[in-house]
Amino acid sequence: MFNICNHIYTKVDDKGYQYCIKCNKAKLIGLPKCIHKWKTIDTLEKENILTKNTIGFIYIQQCTLCGEINKITIP
C-alpha cells in the first residue's frame, strides 16, 4: 500500500518546502511544523468478526502540503 522512497530533495521553494523528485513528498525547512491540510485518500470499514456488521470506519489521510500520512479511526 505504501511505497518506500530514498528521497532526493530539490532546492527550497519560496514557501520553505523541499520536494522529493521521485515521490513528490515535501519537507518543511526553517519553520517549526507543517500546518496540515488533510485529504482523505482511502476509507476502510471496520466490521465485527462474528456478525460481519460494520462497526466503524478507518480514514487514511494525506497532507496535501508535506505528504504526511494520518489514520483516523471512528468507532
C-alpha positions in Angstrom: 0.0 0.0 0.0 2.8 2.4 0.9 6.0 2.8 -1.1 9.4 3.3 0.4 11.4 6.0 -1.2 15.0 7.1 -0.8 14.2 10.8 -1.1 16.2 13.2 -3.3 15.0 16.7 -2.5 15.0 19.8 -4.7 16.0 23.3 -3.6 13.9 25.1 -1.0 11.0 27.0 -2.7 9.6 30.4 -1.7 7.2 28.8 0.9 10.0 26.9 2.6 9.4 23.4 1.2 11.7 20.9 -0.5 10.1 18.3 -2.7 11.4 14.8 -3.4 12.0 14.4 -7.2 10.9 10.7 -7.0 7.7 10.7 -5.0 6.9 14.4 -4.6 6.9 14.2 -0.8 7.6 17.6 0.8 9.5 18.6 3.9 9.3 22.0 5.5 12.6 23.8 6.1 13.2 26.5 8.6 9.7 26.6 10.0 8.6 24.7 13.2 6.0 22.4 11.7 3.6 21.9 8.8 0.1 23.3 9.1 -1.5 20.2 7.7 -4.3 20.3 5.1 -5.6 16.7 5.1 -7.2 15.0 2.1 -8.8 11.5 2.5 -7.1 9.0 0.2 -8.8 5.8 1.4 -11.7 4.7 3.6 -12.0 1.2 5.1 -14.9 -0.3 7.0 -14.3 -2.0 10.4 -16.6 -4.9 10.9 -17.5 -7.2 13.7 -15.6 -10.6 13.3 -18.6 -12.6 14.4 -21.6 -10.8 12.9 -19.8 -9.2 9.9 -21.7 -6.0 10.6 -20.0 -2.6 10.1 -19.0 -1.1 13.4 -16.9 1.8 12.3 -14.6 3.3 9.7 -10.9 4.0 9.2 -9.9 7.0 7.2 -6.5 7.2 5.7 -5.5 10.8 5.0 -2.5 12.5 3.4 -1.4 16.1 3.9 -1.5 18.0 0.6 1.4 20.2 1.7 4.0 17.8 3.2 2.8 14.3 2.2 2.5 13.0 5.8 0.1 10.1 6.2 -2.5 10.1 9.0 -5.1 7.4 10.1 -8.3 8.3 11.9 -10.5 5.6 13.4 -14.1 6.3 14.1 -15.8 3.6 16.3 
